[in-house]
């Protein structure tokens, strides 16, 4: 490289050469031997300055320049805004003893039934820049390009390959909610695998505007629990999963709201009829006992869960006084 191309190199916020060389952003200082310079967006190479000489090095990964959006975001606010809200039970719970009471959710129209998988909640939080963050139900675990992440429950390891390939949103924040299950994720893992296999299934997705993150965290939490997150409708969710080749939790049936049982004993029978065994077994050694069913309407404005355990426990308690007499 000629004298002109080696001229005027400063260790400042910006470094430039003669008119024959393009400007380069200073990336980091290399002790004694020189400076690594990063080109502007779209330029394919970085250059290493060693004692005044420009030495081309291999192209750098675009992931090196990521996290620019994440650095400008309050991560605590992001965590609060993207948590999955609590889902009520189909029959209300008695606050005194946790048993179900004869007060069923009031659905109308078509109701979609899906398997409730007994695993742990995972999140893929995606940004238009291509950045993403992975999280559990309560905390953020990993950001794209991190060398070290939180290994809690194997969520980051299970979801990172999927997060690397999903299409970023065109605006705002897209959150994919997935159940990570099997292996040693929870005590129920043996119901899905006879070994250590781990799987994941998409059960919901939501779009969140970025300006929500500017609110105080307490307001964001209230906004979330009051239904502020815009969840995808059944049709939108199905189309999105198909486009991204993501497996959904199994769709069991679509029923008319008028056909849903209102009694607790009748609902237990309803559950057994629609889900006698889990449909998400990862291998032939799985125990196969299902956790329950999630019910939702078409636009996802009403959602409820019905777990076998809750109905079994409630009905057993009802018979206890008669047995003691």
N, C-alpha and C positions, 0 to 999 in steps of 0.2 A: 504494500500500500504506500502511495507516495507521500511526500512531505506535507502537502496540503491537507491530506486526509488525517494526518497526525497532529495537526496544529490546534492550538487553543482548546485544551481539555481541562475543564474545571471540576472540582469535586463540590458541586453545588446542588440545588434542587433540580436543576436542569443542566445537562451537558450537551454541547454541540461542537461540531467540527466546522470545516470550511463550507463554502457553498456547494461543494460537490458531495457532501455527506448529509444525510437526514438527521434531524434532532433525535436524541435518545433520552429517555427518562432514567434518572439514576435509581437503580434498584437497591443496591447495598454496597458497602465498602468491603474490600478484601484486604486484610491487613498486609501491608508492605508490598505485596506483589501486584496490587492493582485494584480495579473497581469493576464490578459486574454492572453492565448497563442494559436496561430493558427497553425494547423498542415500543413505539406507540401501538395502540390496538390495530390489528391487521397486518403488522410487520412480522415476518416469519422467524427472525433470528434475534438472539441476544449477542452482545459482543463483550469480550473480556479485555480490559485495558491492562496490559502488563508493561510497566516501565515505558509508557508512552506509545506502545504499539497496540493496534487493534487486532485481536486474534478471534476469528469467528469460532463459535462453539455450537453444538447441536441445538436445534429449535427447542424452546422451553414449552412446557405444558401450559395450556390456557388455564388450568386449574390454579396455577401459581398466582394468577391475577384475580382470583375470585375472593369472595367474602367482602367486597367493597360495599355491597348493600347491607350485609349483616353487621358490618362495623358501625353503620349509622343507625342501627335499630336497637331499641331497648329490649334485650333478650328476655328479661323478666316479663315485660309486657307481651312479648311474642308468645312466651310460654303460656301465660294466662289466657290470651285470646284464642289460642289454638287447642286448648284442652278439650277433651270430649265431655259434653255435659252429662249430668246424671240422667238415666232413663228410669222412669217410674215403672212399677210393677203393674201388670194388667189388673189384678185385684189389689186394692190398697192394703198397706201393711198397718197393723195395729201398733201404734207407738209404744204401748205398754209391754208387749211380749214378742213382737216381731212376727206374729201369725197373720195370715191373710184374713180379710174381712169381706163380707158379701157386698162389695162396692166395686163394680167392674168399670173399666175405661169405656167411654162412649164413642165408639167409632161409627162412621157412616160410609156408605159406598163400598168400593172395593178395598179389601184389606190384604196386604201381602205378608205371607208367612215365610220367615227365614230361620235357618238353624242358628241358635246361639251357641257359639263355640267357647269352651272353657279354657281360655289361655290368658294372655296378658295384652293389654291395649298398646298398640304402637302407632306412631304418627310419622308421616312423611310430609314435611312442610316445604312447599316449593315456591320459588320466586321467578319472575320473568327473566332475571339475569342468568338463570341456570343454577344458582345457589340452592342448596336445600339444607334442612336441618332434620334430624331424626330425634324422636322423643318417645318416652314412655307415657303412661297416663298422667304422671305428675311432673316430670322434668325433661329437659332437653339433654340429649346424650352425645350427639355427634353432628358436626357440620361438614359439608362436602370438602374434601381435601385435607381434613385433619389427619395427623399422623397417629394420634392417640385419642380414643373415645372411651366413654363410659361403657363397660361391658355388661351392665345390668340386664339380667334375664336373657342375654343373647339377642336383644332386639336390634341393635345396630348391625350386627353380623348378618342377621336374617333379612333385614330390609335394605341394606346398602346396595346390593346388585339391582334391585328393582328401582330404587331411587336414582341410580346412575342413568337409567334409561327412560324414565317417564318424561313425557313432554311438559316443559315448563308452561305455566299460565301466561296469557298475553298481558294480563294486568293483575294487580292485587296479589293475594296469597291463595294458593290452592292447598288444602290439607286432605290427605288420604288417611283414613282411619282403618287400620288392619288389626286383626287378631293374630298374634303370634302364639303358636301352640305346639304341643308335643314335647319330646325330649324331657328335660327337667325344668321346663318353663314354669309349670305349676304342678301341684300334686295330681292333677287330673291328666297329666301327660300320658299315662299308661292307657287311657281310654282311646288314644289316637295313634299310639305306636307301641310295638313290643320291644323296640330298641331305643335309639336316641334321635330318631328322625324329628326334624323341626319343620313346620310349615307355616304359611300365613295366608289369610283370606281377607279380602277387602269387604268391609261391611258398611262403610259410609264415606262421604266426601263432602267438603264444604268450601265455599269461597268466602274470603274475608278481606274487606278493604284495608289498605295500608293505614289510612288515617285513624283507624280504631286504636292503633298502637300509641297514638299521641295522648290518649286519655289516661287519667290516673288508674292504677291497677285495680283498685276497689271498684271503680265504675266499669272497667272491662269485665271483671268477674261477674258483676250483676248483669251486664249486657249479655254475656254468654249464657248464664243460667236462665235468663228471660227469653231465650230463643233468638238472640241477635245474629248468630251465625247462619249464613244462607246455605242450607244443606241441599244437595242435588236431589231432584225428584227420583222416583224409581226408574223412570225412563232414561233420565240423564245419567244416572249412575250406571245403569246397564250398558248404555252406549259407550260411556267413558271406559268402563272396564274392558269392553270388547275391543275398542280402539287401541288400548294400551296392553292388551293380552294379560290382564290381571284376573286371577280367579276370585270370584265373589263367594261369600258364604252361600250355601245352597238355598235356592228358592224352592220351597216346599209346596206351596199352593197359593192361589188367590181365591179368597172367599168373600161372600157378601157379608157386610157387617151384621145383618139380621140373623145370620147363621152362627154367629159366635155365641158360645155359652155364657151365661151370666153367673151361674152358680159355681162354687169352688170345686165340688165333686165332679160336676160335669166338665169343667175345664181340665181336670186331671185326665179324664177319659179322652178329651179332645187332643191333648198333647200326645198321649200314647198312640192315638190313631194316626197322627200326622208325622210323628218322629219316633218310631219304635227303636231305632238305632242311629248312631251318628253317621252322617254321610261324608265326613271329612277324614276318615281313617287314612293314615299315612303308610300303613303296611298291614300285612295279614295278622300280625301279632297284637293288633289294637284290641282293647277291651270292648269298645263300641258303645258304651253307655253315654247317651246324650245329656247335655246340660239343660236345654230348654229351647224355647221358640221366641223370636222377636216378631212383633206385629207392628205394621206401619201402614199409613194410608198412602195414596199415590204421590202426593206432593211432600210427604214426610213432615207435615205439620203436626201429626199426632203419632207417637211411637210408644210402645210399651213392651215389657219383657215378661215372660211366664216361665219360671224355672221349676222343673220336676221336684226339686228338693223342697221348695216352699210349699207346694201343694201336699206333698207327702207328709211333711212335718205338721202342717196345719190340721190335716185330717187325723193324724195319729193323736194329736193333743185333744181333739174333740172326743175321741173314744176313751181317753184315760179316766175321766170321772166315772164312766159306766163300769170300767174294769175294777175300780177300787171299791165299788159298793158291794 
